[in-house]
């Protein structure tokens, strides 16, 4: 029987050695630069950074028992994925990040709405990730989330 990891350290210990290196570098960069108020946890089966219920009691509207998600880090089959919800919710942040990634790495970014895919051939721009993490405070993220959630509810 496979058991799901309960902590970020357990999650990383289950990864192949080459993935452990990349995930640890990204995790350390995020934890070093994350504004106060976010908590690291296992969320949706991956390493996650959330706004805990002690800060935002309402939780995530899809499942209020879950804390409000902000970022996640996962080892997928063919890449390491860094998910940043602000990239999806804030167009100016998305534009800044994609243009800075291109300028700093000289590579085309492999990205979906909030998912940055880092493959073996992809550079891992840790300084850029550090800047991205610093750009949104807990208060700003809650305000953004509430604004976007309200907008979605009124557009239906």
PEFEN-V515913 format. One record per backbone hydrogen bond with DSSP energy under -1.0 kcal/mol. NH is the residue of the N-H (numbers start at 0). CO is the residue of the C=O. If there is no record, write none. Layout:
# PEFEN-V515913
NH:CO ; NH:CO
This chain:
# PEFEN-V515913
10:6 ; 11:7 ; 12:8 ; 13:9 ; 14:11 ; 19:15 ; 20:16 ; 21:17 ; 22:18 ; 23:19 ; 24:20 ; 25:21 ; 26:22 ; 27:23 ; 28:24 ; 29:25 ; 30:26 ; 31:27 ; 32:28 ; 33:29 ; 37:34 ; 38:49 ; 40:47 ; 42:45 ; 45:42 ; 46:72 ; 47:40 ; 48:70 ; 49:38 ; 50:67 ; 54:51 ; 55:51 ; 58:55 ; 59:65 ; 62:59 ; 65:62 ; 67:50 ; 69:48 ; 70:48 ; 71:82 ; 72:46 ; 73:80 ; 75:78 ; 79:117 ; 80:73 ; 81:115 ; 82:71 ; 83:113 ; 84:69 ; 86:83 ; 88:84 ; 89:85 ; 93:89 ; 94:90 ; 95:91 ; 96:92 ; 97:93 ; 98:94 ; 99:95 ; 100:96 ; 101:97 ; 102:98 ; 103:99 ; 104:100 ; 105:101 ; 111:114 ; 115:81 ; 116:109 ; 117:79 ; 121:118 ; 125:123 ; 128:124 ; 129:125 ; 130:126 ; 131:127 ; 132:128 ; 133:129 ; 134:131 ; 140:136 ; 141:137 ; 142:138 ; 143:139 ; 144:140 ; 145:141 ; 146:142 ; 147:143 ; 148:144 ; 149:145 ; 150:146 ; 151:147 ; 152:148 ; 153:149 ; 154:150
